[in-house]
Amino acid sequence: MSLRQPLALPTETIILDMCKSGEDQILEFKAAGTDVRKITKEIGAMLHTRLGGIILYGVDDDGTIHGTDVTRQKLDQPLQNSIKNSIAPAAVVALKSVSVLGTEVLVVIVPPWNRKDVYQFDERVFLRKGTNVFTAKPEELRKLHRGEYVT
């Protein structure tokens, strides 16, 4: 069984391409000022995907890059605390900073699903389908508990 590698940190050029292409199964944009709990819920859903995911903090839903309103260090502690307090079992994500067109964008890298753990956010299981987050239905929960991908 091969270990799935987390997605690589995107370069400035790749982030620009992502912003042009728009959100998808593994890519979410969050505007500066977005509540850390909303980001944590997205992480909870992305933890069940084949590839994991990338959240770009400082990018509007339409792909417009405005940049972050906080430093990586200022977002890291509240984000890690929110993950620790809201997601079970424990999850580890990476938070990086990339300069894009002279402004800073924070990049949250969510690892791919390990096909063992079923992650809960506030005691509910969420799935990312396309660009949306949904509560897992009973039949989807059964698949997850059997180690089967739902999306």
N, CA, C and O atoms as a GROMACS GRO file, in nm:
protein
  604
    1MET      N    1   0.085  -0.118   0.000
    1MET     CA    2   0.000   0.000   0.000
    1MET      C    3   0.089   0.124   0.000
    1MET      O    4   0.173   0.139   0.088
    2SER      N    5   0.071   0.210  -0.096
    2SER     CA    6   0.154   0.330  -0.104
    2SER      C    7   0.094   0.442  -0.019
    2SER      O    8  -0.028   0.458  -0.010
    3LEU      N    9   0.181   0.516   0.042
    3LEU     CA   10   0.135   0.631   0.120
    3LEU      C   11   0.102   0.744   0.024
    3LEU      O   12   0.179   0.774  -0.068
    4ARG      N   13  -0.011   0.805   0.045
    4ARG     CA   14  -0.047   0.919  -0.040
    4ARG      C   15   0.026   1.042   0.009
    4ARG      O   16   0.027   1.073   0.128
    5GLN      N   17   0.088   1.112  -0.084
    5GLN     CA   18   0.163   1.232  -0.050
    5GLN      C   19   0.071   1.353  -0.049
    5GLN      O   20  -0.019   1.364  -0.133
    6PRO      N   21   0.094   1.444   0.046
    6PRO     CA   22   0.016   1.568   0.045
    6PRO      C   23   0.043   1.645  -0.084
    6PRO      O   24   0.146   1.626  -0.148
    7LEU      N   25  -0.049   1.730  -0.120
    7LEU     CA   26  -0.032   1.816  -0.236
    7LEU      C   27   0.088   1.907  -0.212
    7LEU      O   28   0.116   1.948  -0.099
    8ALA      N   29   0.157   1.938  -0.319
    8ALA     CA   30   0.275   2.024  -0.308
    8ALA      C   31   0.232   2.169  -0.288
    8ALA      O   32   0.123   2.209  -0.329
    9LEU      N   33   0.320   2.246  -0.226
    9LEU     CA   34   0.295   2.389  -0.210
    9LEU      C   35   0.296   2.452  -0.349
    9LEU      O   36   0.397   2.443  -0.420
   10PRO      N   37   0.186   2.516  -0.390
   10PRO     CA   38   0.183   2.574  -0.524
   10PRO      C   39   0.271   2.699  -0.534
   10PRO      O   40   0.286   2.775  -0.438
   11THR      N   41   0.330   2.716  -0.651
   11THR     CA   42   0.411   2.835  -0.678
   11THR      C   43   0.318   2.953  -0.710
   11THR      O   44   0.197   2.936  -0.724
   12GLU      N   45   0.376   3.071  -0.722
   12GLU     CA   46   0.298   3.190  -0.759
   12GLU      C   47   0.225   3.167  -0.891
   12GLU      O   48   0.107   3.199  -0.902
   13THR      N   49   0.293   3.112  -0.990
   13THR     CA   50   0.231   3.087  -1.121
   13THR      C   51   0.115   2.990  -1.110
   13THR      O   52   0.010   3.011  -1.171
   14ILE      N   53   0.134   2.884  -1.032
   14ILE     CA   54   0.026   2.785  -1.015
   14ILE      C   55  -0.093   2.848  -0.942
   14ILE      O   56  -0.208   2.822  -0.978
   15ILE      N   57  -0.067   2.929  -0.841
   15ILE     CA   58  -0.177   2.996  -0.770
   15ILE      C   59  -0.254   3.088  -0.865
   15ILE      O   60  -0.377   3.093  -0.860
   16LEU      N   61  -0.183   3.160  -0.950
   16LEU     CA   62  -0.251   3.245  -1.048
   16LEU      C   63  -0.340   3.162  -1.141
   16LEU      O   64  -0.453   3.201  -1.171
   17ASP      N   65  -0.290   3.046  -1.184
   17ASP     CA   66  -0.370   2.956  -1.268
   17ASP      C   67  -0.491   2.905  -1.191
   17ASP      O   68  -0.601   2.897  -1.246
   18MET      N   69  -0.471   2.869  -1.064
   18MET     CA   70  -0.581   2.820  -0.981
   18MET      C   71  -0.690   2.927  -0.968
   18MET      O   72  -0.810   2.896  -0.977
   19CYS      N   73  -0.649   3.050  -0.948
   19CYS     CA   74  -0.746   3.158  -0.932
   19CYS      C   75  -0.824   3.183  -1.060
   19CYS      O   76  -0.941   3.220  -1.055
   20LYS      N   77  -0.759   3.163  -1.175
   20LYS     CA   78  -0.829   3.176  -1.303
   20LYS      C   79  -0.928   3.061  -1.324
   20LYS      O   80  -1.038   3.082  -1.372
   21SER      N   81  -0.887   2.940  -1.286
   21SER     CA   82  -0.970   2.821  -1.307
   21SER      C   83  -1.088   2.813  -1.211
   21SER      O   84  -1.194   2.763  -1.246
   22GLY      N   85  -1.069   2.863  -1.090
   22GLY     CA   86  -1.178   2.862  -0.991
   22GLY      C   87  -1.172   2.742  -0.899
   22GLY      O   88  -1.092   2.650  -0.916
   23GLU      N   89  -1.261   2.746  -0.799
   23GLU     CA   90  -1.267   2.640  -0.699
   23GLU      C   91  -1.309   2.508  -0.762
   23GLU      O   92  -1.378   2.504  -0.863
   24ASP      N   93  -1.265   2.398  -0.698
   24ASP     CA   94  -1.307   2.265  -0.741
   24ASP      C   95  -1.301   2.170  -0.622
   24ASP      O   96  -1.301   2.214  -0.507
   25GLN      N   97  -1.296   2.041  -0.649
   25GLN     CA   98  -1.299   1.940  -0.543
   25GLN      C   99  -1.187   1.959  -0.441
   25GLN      O  100  -1.208   1.938  -0.321
   26ILE      N  101  -1.070   1.999  -0.486
   26ILE     CA  102  -0.956   2.009  -0.394
   26ILE      C  103  -0.910   2.151  -0.368
   26ILE      O  104  -0.810   2.171  -0.298
   27LEU      N  105  -0.979   2.250  -0.423
   27LEU     CA  106  -0.936   2.389  -0.409
   27LEU      C  107  -1.049   2.476  -0.356
   27LEU      O  108  -1.159   2.476  -0.411
   28GLU      N  109  -1.020   2.549  -0.249
   28GLU     CA  110  -1.118   2.639  -0.188
   28GLU      C  111  -1.052   2.774  -0.168
   28GLU      O  112  -0.938   2.783  -0.125
   29PHE      N  113  -1.127   2.881  -0.200
   29PHE     CA  114  -1.081   3.017  -0.175
   29PHE      C  115  -1.149   3.070  -0.050
   29PHE      O  116  -1.268   3.046  -0.028
   30LYS      N  117  -1.074   3.140   0.032
   30LYS     CA  118  -1.130   3.207   0.150
   30LYS      C  119  -1.078   3.350   0.154
   30LYS      O  120  -0.957   3.373   0.151
   31ALA      N  121  -1.170   3.444   0.159
   31ALA     CA  122  -1.133   3.585   0.166
   31ALA      C  123  -1.067   3.615   0.299
   31ALA      O  124  -1.093   3.549   0.400
   32ALA      N  125  -0.981   3.716   0.300
   32ALA     CA  126  -0.920   3.762   0.425
   32ALA      C  127  -1.033   3.798   0.521
   32ALA      O  128  -1.134   3.857   0.482
   33GLY      N  129  -1.014   3.763   0.647
   33GLY     CA  130  -1.116   3.792   0.747
   33GLY      C  131  -1.214   3.679   0.770
   33GLY      O  132  -1.297   3.687   0.860
   34THR      N  133  -1.206   3.573   0.689
   34THR     CA  134  -1.295   3.458   0.708
   34THR      C  135  -1.270   3.397   0.846
   34THR      O  136  -1.156   3.382   0.889
   35ASP      N  137  -1.379   3.364   0.914
   35ASP     CA  138  -1.370   3.304   1.047
   35ASP      C  139  -1.294   3.172   1.040
   35ASP      O  140  -1.316   3.091   0.950
   36VAL      N  141  -1.205   3.153   1.136
   36VAL     CA  142  -1.120   3.034   1.137
   36VAL      C  143  -1.204   2.905   1.144
   36VAL      O  144  -1.160   2.801   1.095
   37ARG      N  145  -1.322   2.910   1.204
   37ARG     CA  146  -1.407   2.791   1.213
   37ARG      C  147  -1.459   2.750   1.075
   37ARG      O  148  -1.476   2.630   1.050
   38LYS      N  149  -1.484   2.845   0.987
   38LYS     CA  150  -1.527   2.811   0.850
   38LYS      C  151  -1.415   2.738   0.776
   38LYS      O  152  -1.439   2.644   0.701
   39ILE      N  153  -1.294   2.783   0.798
   39ILE     CA  154  -1.178   2.718   0.736
   39ILE      C  155  -1.163   2.577   0.793
   39ILE      O  156  -1.137   2.482   0.719
   40THR      N  157  -1.181   2.563   0.923
   40THR     CA  158  -1.168   2.432   0.989
   40THR      C  159  -1.273   2.335   0.936
   40THR      O  160  -1.243   2.217   0.918
   41LYS      N  161  -1.394   2.381   0.912
   41LYS     CA  162  -1.500   2.294   0.858
   41LYS      C  163  -1.460   2.245   0.718
   41LYS      O  164  -1.480   2.128   0.686
   42GLU      N  165  -1.405   2.333   0.635
   42GLU     CA  166  -1.358   2.293   0.502
   42GLU      C  167  -1.249   2.186   0.515
   42GLU      O  168  -1.248   2.088   0.440
   43ILE      N  169  -1.159   2.206   0.609
   43ILE     CA  170  -1.052   2.108   0.632
   43ILE      C  171  -1.113   1.974   0.670
   43ILE      O  172  -1.073   1.870   0.617
   44GLY      N  173  -1.211   1.975   0.761
   44GLY     CA  174  -1.278   1.852   0.804
   44GLY      C  175  -1.337   1.775   0.687
   44GLY      O  176  -1.333   1.652   0.686
   45ALA      N  177  -1.392   1.847   0.590
   45ALA     CA  178  -1.449   1.781   0.471
   45ALA      C  179  -1.340   1.733   0.376
   45ALA      O  180  -1.349   1.624   0.321
   46MET      N  181  -1.237   1.815   0.356
   46MET     CA  182  -1.129   1.778   0.264
   46MET      C  183  -1.048   1.658   0.313
   46MET      O  184  -0.987   1.588   0.232
   47LEU      N  185  -1.049   1.634   0.443
   47LEU     CA  186  -0.973   1.521   0.498
   47LEU      C  187  -1.024   1.386   0.446
   47LEU      O  188  -0.956   1.285   0.461
   48HIS      N  189  -1.143   1.383   0.386
   48HIS     CA  190  -1.200   1.258   0.332
   48HIS      C  191  -1.181   1.245   0.181
   48HIS      O  192  -1.241   1.156   0.120
   49THR      N  193  -1.101   1.331   0.120
   49THR     CA  194  -1.085   1.325  -0.026
   49THR      C  195  -0.957   1.249  -0.064
   49THR      O  196  -0.863   1.240   0.015
   50ARG      N  197  -0.957   1.197  -0.185
   50ARG     CA  198  -0.843   1.118  -0.235
   50ARG      C  199  -0.712   1.196  -0.235
   50ARG      O  200  -0.606   1.141  -0.204
   51LEU      N  201  -0.720   1.324  -0.269
   51LEU     CA  202  -0.599   1.404  -0.287
   51LEU      C  203  -0.575   1.502  -0.173
   51LEU      O  204  -0.469   1.564  -0.167
   52GLY      N  205  -0.671   1.516  -0.081
   52GLY     CA  206  -0.661   1.620   0.019
   52GLY      C  207  -0.711   1.749  -0.042
   52GLY      O  208  -0.803   1.748  -0.124
   53GLY      N  209  -0.652   1.860  -0.004
   53GLY     CA  210  -0.699   1.985  -0.060
   53GLY      C  211  -0.608   2.101  -0.029
   53GLY      O  212  -0.514   2.092   0.050
   54ILE      N  213  -0.640   2.212  -0.094
   54ILE     CA  214  -0.568   2.337  -0.074
   54ILE      C  215  -0.670   2.447  -0.052
   54ILE      O  216  -0.766   2.462  -0.128
   55ILE      N  217  -0.648   2.523   0.055
   55ILE     CA  218  -0.731   2.640   0.082
   55ILE      C  219  -0.642   2.762   0.067
   55ILE      O  220  -0.537   2.772   0.131
   56LEU      N  221  -0.684   2.854  -0.018
   56LEU     CA  222  -0.609   2.978  -0.038
   56LEU      C  223  -0.677   3.089   0.042
   56LEU      O  224  -0.788   3.131   0.008
   57TYR      N  225  -0.611   3.135   0.147
   57TYR     CA  226  -0.663   3.240   0.233
   57TYR      C  227  -0.609   3.374   0.182
   57TYR      O  228  -0.488   3.396   0.176
   58GLY      N  229  -0.702   3.462   0.146
   58GLY     CA  230  -0.665   3.590   0.087
   58GLY      C  231  -0.710   3.598  -0.057
   58GLY      O  232  -0.668   3.687  -0.131
   59VAL      N  233  -0.798   3.502  -0.096
   59VAL     CA  234  -0.853   3.498  -0.232
   59VAL      C  235  -1.005   3.494  -0.222
   59VAL      O  236  -1.060   3.410  -0.150
   60ASP      N  237  -1.073   3.584  -0.294
   60ASP     CA  238  -1.220   3.586  -0.293
   60ASP      C  239  -1.276   3.470  -0.373
   60ASP      O  240  -1.205   3.406  -0.451
   61ASP      N  241  -1.405   3.441  -0.352
   61ASP     CA  242  -1.471   3.330  -0.422
   61ASP      C  243  -1.458   3.337  -0.574
   61ASP      O  244  -1.455   3.234  -0.641
   62ASP      N  245  -1.449   3.459  -0.628
   62ASP     CA  246  -1.438   3.472  -0.774
   62ASP      C  247  -1.294   3.461  -0.824
   62ASP      O  248  -1.267   3.478  -0.943
   63GLY      N  249  -1.201   3.432  -0.731
   63GLY     CA  250  -1.061   3.415  -0.771
   63GLY      C  251  -0.978   3.542  -0.763
   63GLY      O  252  -0.859   3.541  -0.798
   64THR      N  253  -1.039   3.653  -0.719
   64THR     CA  254  -0.964   3.778  -0.704
   64THR      C  255  -0.869   3.768  -0.585
   64THR      O  256  -0.910   3.732  -0.475
   65ILE      N  257  -0.743   3.800  -0.610
   65ILE     CA  258  -0.641   3.792  -0.505
   65ILE      C  259  -0.631   3.927  -0.434
   65ILE      O  260  -0.591   4.026  -0.495
   66HIS      N  261  -0.668   3.929  -0.307
   66HIS     CA  262  -0.654   4.051  -0.226
   66HIS      C  263  -0.541   4.037  -0.126
   66HIS      O  264  -0.490   4.138  -0.076
   67GLY      N  265  -0.501   3.914  -0.097
   67GLY     CA  266  -0.395   3.891   0.000
   67GLY      C  267  -0.451   3.875   0.140
   67GLY      O  268  -0.566   3.908   0.168
   68THR      N  269  -0.367   3.825   0.226
   68THR     CA  270  -0.407   3.798   0.363
   68THR      C  271  -0.412   3.926   0.446
   68THR      O  272  -0.348   4.026   0.415
   69ASP      N  273  -0.490   3.920   0.553
   69ASP     CA  274  -0.499   4.032   0.646
   69ASP      C  275  -0.420   4.004   0.774
   69ASP      O  276  -0.413   4.089   0.863
   70VAL      N  277  -0.361   3.885   0.783
   70VAL     CA  278  -0.281   3.847   0.900
   70VAL      C  279  -0.156   3.774   0.852
   70VAL      O  280  -0.152   3.722   0.741
   71THR      N  281  -0.055   3.772   0.937
   71THR     CA  282   0.065   3.697   0.903
   71THR      C  283   0.036   3.547   0.920
   71THR      O  284  -0.061   3.508   0.985
   72ARG      N  285   0.122   3.466   0.861
   72ARG     CA  286   0.108   3.321   0.877
   72ARG      C  287   0.111   3.284   1.024
   72ARG      O  288   0.033   3.202   1.070
   73GLN      N  289   0.202   3.346   1.098
   73GLN     CA  290   0.214   3.316   1.241
   73GLN      C  291   0.087   3.353   1.317
   73GLN      O  292   0.048   3.283   1.411
   74LYS      N  293   0.022   3.462   1.278
   74LYS     CA  294  -0.100   3.507   1.348
   74LYS      C  295  -0.219   3.417   1.318
   74LYS      O  296  -0.309   3.404   1.401
   75LEU      N  297  -0.222   3.354   1.200
   75LEU     CA  298  -0.332   3.263   1.167
   75LEU      C  299  -0.304   3.122   1.216
   75LEU      O  300  -0.397   3.048   1.249
   76ASP      N  301  -0.177   3.085   1.222
   76ASP     CA  302  -0.142   2.947   1.254
   76ASP      C  303  -0.197   2.901   1.389
   76ASP      O  304  -0.258   2.795   1.398
   77GLN      N  305  -0.176   2.980   1.494
   77GLN     CA  306  -0.219   2.936   1.627
   77GLN      C  307  -0.371   2.921   1.637
   77GLN      O  308  -0.417   2.816   1.682
   78PRO      N  309  -0.451   3.021   1.596
   78PRO     CA  310  -0.596   3.001   1.605
   78PRO      C  311  -0.645   2.887   1.515
   78PRO      O  312  -0.738   2.815   1.552
   79LEU      N  313  -0.582   2.870   1.398
   79LEU     CA  314  -0.624   2.761   1.308
   79LEU      C  315  -0.590   2.626   1.369
   79LEU      O  316  -0.675   2.537   1.372
   80GLN      N  317  -0.468   2.611   1.418
   80GLN     CA  318  -0.430   2.483   1.480
   80GLN      C  319  -0.515   2.453   1.603
   80GLN      O  320  -0.553   2.338   1.626
   81ASN      N  321  -0.546   2.556   1.683
   81ASN     CA  322  -0.633   2.536   1.800
   81ASN      C  323  -0.773   2.496   1.758
   81ASN      O  324  -0.834   2.408   1.820
   82SER      N  325  -0.825   2.559   1.653
   82SER     CA  326  -0.958   2.526   1.604
   82SER      C  327  -0.962   2.381   1.554
   82SER      O  328  -1.058   2.309   1.581
   83ILE      N  329  -0.858   2.339   1.482
   83ILE     CA  330  -0.850   2.201   1.432
   83ILE      C  331  -0.844   2.106   1.552
   83ILE      O  332  -0.916   2.006   1.556
   84LYS      N  333  -0.759   2.138   1.649
   84LYS     CA  334  -0.743   2.051   1.767
   84LYS      C  335  -0.873   2.038   1.846
   84LYS      O  336  -0.906   1.930   1.895
   85ASN      N  337  -0.947   2.147   1.857
   85ASN     CA  338  -1.069   2.148   1.937
   85ASN      C  339  -1.193   2.102   1.862
   85ASN      O  340  -1.293   2.067   1.926
   86SER      N  341  -1.190   2.101   1.730
   86SER     CA  342  -1.311   2.074   1.652
   86SER      C  343  -1.306   1.946   1.570
   86SER      O  344  -1.411   1.890   1.538
   87ILE      N  345  -1.186   1.900   1.533
   87ILE     CA  346  -1.174   1.784   1.445
   87ILE      C  347  -1.121   1.665   1.523
   87ILE      O  348  -1.019   1.674   1.591
   88ALA      N  349  -1.191   1.554   1.512
   88ALA     CA  350  -1.148   1.429   1.576
   88ALA      C  351  -1.161   1.316   1.476
   88ALA      O  352  -1.261   1.311   1.404
   89PRO      N  353  -1.064   1.226   1.468
   89PRO     CA  354  -0.936   1.227   1.540
   89PRO      C  355  -0.848   1.345   1.496
   89PRO      O  356  -0.882   1.419   1.403
   90ALA      N  357  -0.737   1.361   1.564
   90ALA     CA  358  -0.647   1.474   1.537
   90ALA      C  359  -0.604   1.475   1.391
   90ALA      O  360  -0.578   1.371   1.330
   91ALA      N  361  -0.596   1.594   1.336
   91ALA     CA  362  -0.554   1.611   1.197
   91ALA      C  363  -0.439   1.711   1.192
   91ALA      O  364  -0.433   1.804   1.272
   92VAL      N  365  -0.349   1.690   1.097
   92VAL     CA  366  -0.235   1.779   1.081
   92VAL      C  367  -0.242   1.841   0.942
   92VAL      O  368  -0.248   1.770   0.841
   93VAL      N  369  -0.240   1.974   0.938
   93VAL     CA  370  -0.236   2.045   0.810
   93VAL      C  371  -0.114   2.136   0.810
   93VAL      O  372  -0.062   2.172   0.916
   94ALA      N  373  -0.071   2.172   0.693
   94ALA     CA  374   0.041   2.266   0.680
   94ALA      C  375  -0.013   2.403   0.643
   94ALA      O  376  -0.106   2.414   0.563
   95LEU      N  377   0.044   2.506   0.700
   95LEU     CA  378   0.009   2.644   0.666
   95LEU      C  379   0.135   2.713   0.617
   95LEU      O  380   0.233   2.726   0.690
   96LYS      N  381   0.130   2.757   0.490
   96LYS     CA  382   0.247   2.820   0.427
   96LYS      C  383   0.207   2.955   0.372
   96LYS      O  384   0.089   2.988   0.362
   97SER      N  385   0.308   3.032   0.336
   97SER     CA  386   0.286   3.164   0.278
   97SER      C  387   0.351   3.170   0.141
   97SER      O  388   0.464   3.124   0.122
   98VAL      N  389   0.278   3.226   0.043
   98VAL     CA  390   0.332   3.242  -0.091
   98VAL      C  391   0.306   3.386  -0.135
   98VAL      O  392   0.196   3.438  -0.118
   99SER      N  393   0.408   3.451  -0.191
   99SER     CA  394   0.390   3.585  -0.244
   99SER      C  395   0.332   3.574  -0.385
   99SER      O  396   0.388   3.509  -0.473
  100VAL      N  397   0.216   3.641  -0.404
  100VAL     CA  398   0.148   3.638  -0.534
  100VAL      C  399   0.121   3.782  -0.576
  100VAL      O  400   0.048   3.854  -0.509
  101LEU      N  401   0.181   3.822  -0.687
  101LEU     CA  402   0.167   3.958  -0.739
  101LEU      C  403   0.198   4.062  -0.631
  101LEU      O  404   0.132   4.166  -0.622
  102GLY      N  405   0.300   4.033  -0.550
  102GLY     CA  406   0.343   4.128  -0.450
  102GLY      C  407   0.262   4.130  -0.322
  102GLY      O  408   0.287   4.213  -0.235
  103THR      N  409   0.166   4.041  -0.309
  103THR     CA  410   0.088   4.033  -0.186
  103THR      C  411   0.097   3.891  -0.131
  103THR      O  412   0.125   3.796  -0.205
  104GLU      N  413   0.074   3.877  -0.003
  104GLU     CA  414   0.089   3.746   0.061
  104GLU      C  415  -0.044   3.670   0.061
  104GLU      O  416  -0.147   3.723   0.100
  105VAL      N  417  -0.038   3.544   0.016
  105VAL     CA  418  -0.153   3.453   0.022
  105VAL      C  419  -0.111   3.338   0.112
  105VAL      O  420  -0.002   3.283   0.098
  106LEU      N  421  -0.199   3.301   0.206
  106LEU     CA  422  -0.170   3.188   0.294
  106LEU      C  423  -0.230   3.062   0.233
  106LEU      O  424  -0.343   3.064   0.183
  107VAL      N  425  -0.154   2.955   0.237
  107VAL     CA  426  -0.193   2.829   0.174
  107VAL      C  427  -0.204   2.721   0.281
  107VAL      O  428  -0.107   2.688   0.348
  108VAL      N  429  -0.326   2.668   0.297
  108VAL     CA  430  -0.348   2.556   0.388
  108VAL      C  431  -0.346   2.429   0.305
  108VAL      O  432  -0.424   2.415   0.211
  109ILE      N  433  -0.256   2.337   0.338
  109ILE     CA  434  -0.246   2.210   0.264
  109ILE      C  435  -0.303   2.099   0.352
  109ILE      O  436  -0.251   2.069   0.460
  110VAL      N  437  -0.412   2.040   0.302
  110VAL     CA  438  -0.481   1.932   0.374
  110VAL      C  439  -0.434   1.800   0.316
  110VAL      O  440  -0.437   1.781   0.195
  111PRO      N  441  -0.391   1.707   0.401
  111PRO     CA  442  -0.341   1.579   0.349
  111PRO      C  443  -0.452   1.492   0.291
  111PRO      O  444  -0.569   1.511   0.326
  112PRO      N  445  -0.418   1.398   0.202
  112PRO     CA  446  -0.519   1.306   0.149
  112PRO      C  447  -0.572   1.214   0.259
  112PRO      O  448  -0.506   1.189   0.360
  113TRP      N  449  -0.692   1.164   0.236
  113TRP     CA  450  -0.754   1.073   0.332
  113TRP      C  451  -0.672   0.945   0.346
  113TRP      O  452  -0.626   0.889   0.246
  114ASN      N  453  -0.652   0.900   0.469
  114ASN     CA  454  -0.573   0.779   0.493
  114ASN      C  455  -0.657   0.650   0.483
  114ASN      O  456  -0.604   0.541   0.500
  115ARG      N  457  -0.784   0.664   0.455
  115ARG     CA  458  -0.879   0.552   0.437
  115ARG      C  459  -0.898   0.469   0.564
  115ARG      O  460  -0.951   0.358   0.558
  116LYS      N  461  -0.856   0.523   0.680
  116LYS     CA  462  -0.880   0.457   0.807
  116LYS      C  463  -0.967   0.544   0.897
  116LYS      O  464  -1.070   0.500   0.948
  117ASP      N  465  -0.924   0.668   0.914
  117ASP     CA  466  -0.992   0.758   1.006
  117ASP      C  467  -1.114   0.823   0.940
  117ASP      O  468  -1.109   0.863   0.823
  118VAL      N  469  -1.221   0.833   1.017
  118VAL     CA  470  -1.337   0.910   0.973
  118VAL      C  471  -1.338   1.034   1.062
  118VAL      O  472  -1.361   1.027   1.182
  119TYR      N  473  -1.312   1.147   0.999
  119TYR     CA  474  -1.294   1.272   1.073
  119TYR      C  475  -1.429   1.339   1.100
  119TYR      O  476  -1.516   1.344   1.014
  120GLN      N  477  -1.442   1.390   1.220
  120GLN     CA  478  -1.562   1.463   1.258
  120GLN      C  479  -1.524   1.607   1.287
  120GLN      O  480  -1.421   1.635   1.348
  121PHE      N  481  -1.609   1.697   1.242
  121PHE     CA  482  -1.599   1.838   1.278
  121PHE      C  483  -1.720   1.866   1.365
  121PHE      O  484  -1.834   1.853   1.320
  122ASP      N  485  -1.696   1.905   1.490
  122ASP     CA  486  -1.805   1.926   1.586
  122ASP      C  487  -1.901   1.807   1.590
  122ASP      O  488  -2.023   1.823   1.589
  123GLU      N  489  -1.843   1.687   1.594
  123GLU     CA  490  -1.915   1.561   1.609
  123GLU      C  491  -2.004   1.525   1.490
  123GLU      O  492  -2.094   1.442   1.502
  124ARG      N  493  -1.980   1.588   1.374
  124ARG     CA  494  -2.050   1.552   1.251
  124ARG      C  495  -1.947   1.528   1.142
  124ARG      O  496  -1.842   1.593   1.140
  125VAL      N  497  -1.977   1.437   1.053
  125VAL     CA  498  -1.885   1.404   0.944
  125VAL      C  499  -1.928   1.484   0.821
  125VAL      O  500  -2.045   1.482   0.782
  126PHE      N  501  -1.833   1.552   0.760
  126PHE     CA  502  -1.860   1.633   0.641
  126PHE      C  503  -1.782   1.579   0.522
  126PHE      O  504  -1.674   1.523   0.537
  127LEU      N  505  -1.839   1.598   0.404
  127LEU     CA  506  -1.776   1.559   0.278
  127LEU      C  507  -1.772   1.678   0.186
  127LEU      O  508  -1.863   1.761   0.186
  128ARG      N  509  -1.668   1.687   0.107
  128ARG     CA  510  -1.660   1.791   0.004
  128ARG      C  511  -1.700   1.727  -0.128
  128ARG      O  512  -1.641   1.629  -0.174
  129LYS      N  513  -1.803   1.786  -0.188
  129LYS     CA  514  -1.849   1.740  -0.319
  129LYS      C  515  -1.845   1.860  -0.411
  129LYS      O  516  -1.920   1.957  -0.394
  130GLY      N  517  -1.756   1.853  -0.509
  130GLY     CA  518  -1.735   1.970  -0.594
  130GLY      C  519  -1.681   2.083  -0.509
  130GLY      O  520  -1.576   2.068  -0.446
  131THR      N  521  -1.752   2.196  -0.507
  131THR     CA  522  -1.706   2.311  -0.429
  131THR      C  523  -1.786   2.327  -0.300
  131THR      O  524  -1.771   2.428  -0.230
  132ASN      N  525  -1.871   2.230  -0.268
  132ASN     CA  526  -1.958   2.242  -0.151
  132ASN      C  527  -1.925   2.140  -0.044
  132ASN      O  528  -1.863   2.036  -0.070
  133VAL      N  529  -1.967   2.171   0.078
  133VAL     CA  530  -1.949   2.082   0.192
  133VAL      C  531  -2.086   2.036   0.237
  133VAL      O  532  -2.177   2.116   0.258
  134PHE      N  533  -2.100   1.904   0.253
  134PHE     CA  534  -2.227   1.844   0.295
  134PHE      C  535  -2.205   1.753   0.415
  134PHE      O  536  -2.096   1.698   0.433
  135THR      N  537  -2.308   1.740   0.497
  135THR     CA  538  -2.305   1.641   0.605
  135THR      C  539  -2.318   1.503   0.542
  135THR      O  540  -2.402   1.483   0.454
  136ALA      N  541  -2.236   1.409   0.586
  136ALA     CA  542  -2.239   1.273   0.530
  136ALA      C  543  -2.371   1.206   0.565
  136ALA      O  544  -2.419   1.214   0.678
  137LYS      N  545  -2.429   1.138   0.466
  137LYS     CA  546  -2.552   1.062   0.487
  137LYS      C  547  -2.514   0.924   0.544
  137LYS      O  548  -2.398   0.883   0.535
  138PRO      N  549  -2.611   0.853   0.604
  138PRO     CA  550  -2.580   0.722   0.664
  138PRO      C  551  -2.507   0.626   0.569
  138PRO      O  552  -2.411   0.561   0.610
  139GLU      N  553  -2.551   0.617   0.443
  139GLU     CA  554  -2.484   0.525   0.350
  139GLU      C  555  -2.342   0.570   0.319
  139GLU      O  556  -2.254   0.487   0.295
  140GLU      N  557  -2.317   0.703   0.319
  140GLU     CA  558  -2.183   0.755   0.296
  140GLU      C  559  -2.094   0.726   0.418
  140GLU      O  560  -1.976   0.693   0.402
  141LEU      N  561  -2.150   0.738   0.536
  141LEU     CA  562  -2.075   0.704   0.658
  141LEU      C  563  -2.033   0.558   0.658
  141LEU      O  564  -1.921   0.525   0.697
  142ARG      N  565  -2.122   0.470   0.613
  142ARG     CA  566  -2.088   0.327   0.608
  142ARG      C  567  -1.971   0.304   0.514
  142ARG      O  568  -1.880   0.227   0.545
  143LYS      N  569  -1.972   0.372   0.398
  143LYS     CA  570  -1.861   0.358   0.303
  143LYS      C  571  -1.730   0.407   0.364
  143LYS      O  572  -1.627   0.341   0.352
  144LEU      N  573  -1.735   0.522   0.430
  144LEU     CA  574  -1.615   0.576   0.493
  144LEU      C  575  -1.559   0.479   0.597
  144LEU      O  576  -1.438   0.456   0.603
  145HIS      N  577  -1.647   0.424   0.678
  145HIS     CA  578  -1.602   0.331   0.783
  145HIS      C  579  -1.545   0.202   0.724
  145HIS      O  580  -1.468   0.132   0.790
  146ARG      N  581  -1.582   0.170   0.598
  146ARG     CA  582  -1.523   0.054   0.530
  146ARG      C  583  -1.395   0.093   0.456
  146ARG      O  584  -1.331   0.008   0.393
  147GLY      N  585  -1.357   0.221   0.463
  147GLY     CA  586  -1.236   0.265   0.395
  147GLY      C  587  -1.258   0.294   0.248
  147GLY      O  588  -1.162   0.298   0.170
  148GLU      N  589  -1.383   0.316   0.208
  148GLU     CA  590  -1.415   0.342   0.067
  148GLU      C  591  -1.436   0.492   0.044
  148GLU      O  592  -1.496   0.561   0.126
  149TYR      N  593  -1.384   0.539  -0.068
  149TYR     CA  594  -1.404   0.680  -0.103
  149TYR      C  595  -1.549   0.705  -0.136
  149TYR      O  596  -1.616   0.622  -0.198
  150VAL      N  597  -1.598   0.822  -0.095
  150VAL     CA  598  -1.735   0.862  -0.128
  150VAL      C  599  -1.732   0.960  -0.245
  150VAL      O  600  -1.819   0.956  -0.332
  151THR      N  601  -1.631   1.048  -0.247
  151THR     CA  602  -1.623   1.147  -0.354
  151THR      C  603  -1.492   1.132  -0.429
  151THR      O  604  -1.466   1.206  -0.524
   0.00000   0.00000   0.00000
